[in-house]
Amino acid sequence: MRILLVEDDPSLASGIRLALKPENFTVDHLSDGVSALAALKEGEPFDVVILDLGLPRMDGMQVLEAVRRQGNRVPVLVLTARDAVDERIAGLDAGADDYLTKPFEVAELKARLRALLRRSSDQVNSALECSGIRLDPLTMQVSYQGKLVVLSRRELTLLQEFMSHPGRVFTRDTLTRLIYGWDEDVESNAIEVHVHHLRRKFFPHLIRTLRGIGYVMDKADQEQHP
C-alpha cells in the first residue's frame, strides 16, 4: 500500500514514516501544498493521502478542494492542529474522508488508515484467491494450498497488485512506482528479483513475463471470495 504524506513538520513526518514502515506501507513525503497537488495531478498510484491543513505555498484545504474538483477520489485523511468543530466540518465538506487532530496516538492513525483502505477497496469481508493462493487484505496474510507463506513487504504488495488486477499488464516502471518510495534506491533488476521470489514461493507460471513489455497474472482461476 502506498501513502502520500503531506506534512511540513519534519520531525512529525519522520515519526509517521517510521511508525508506518512495519505496517507494509510505502510512504512518500512532501512538505508543501503545491508539490502535493502536482503529484496527485500526475496520477501517482497512491492508496491514501495524509494531508495536513497548515501547509506552506498552498493550504491543505485548497489542495483537497482542487483534488476533488479534478475527480480524484483517493481517500484523504486530514491531519491538523485545527480542532474547532467548524474547521472539521469544512474539511469533511471539502471532500476529506476522515479527520485526525494533533496531537494524536500512532495507534489511532494506523486504525483510521486501515478503515479508509477497507472502505476504499470495498473488500471489508473478502479475500483474493487464485490457483490455491489466498490473500486476505484485512490481515495481509497469504497462504498457498492451505499453508501460510511468508512474504516480504514488497513481495506482498506486488502479489496483491497482480491478484487485484488479473489480466492487466504492468510495466516494470509501474511496478517500481507501486512498491518503492521516491527516496529509495532501486536496483535496475529489483522487479525481476521480486517476481522471481514470488514464482519460487508459489509456482513458476504464477506471473508471465511479456518480453519488452512487462508482467501479467492471467485471469484464469482468479476469484474473489467472502
Secondary structure by P-SEA (a helix, b strand, c coil): cbbbbbcccaaaaaaaaaaacccccbbbbbccaaaaaaaaaacccccccccccccccccaaaaaaaaaaaccccbbbbbcccccaaaaaaaaaacccccccccccaaaaaaaaaaaaaaaaccccbbbbcccbbbcccccccccccbbbbbcaaaaaaaaaaaacccccccaaaaaaaccccccccccaaaaaaaaaaaaaccccccccccccccccccccccccc
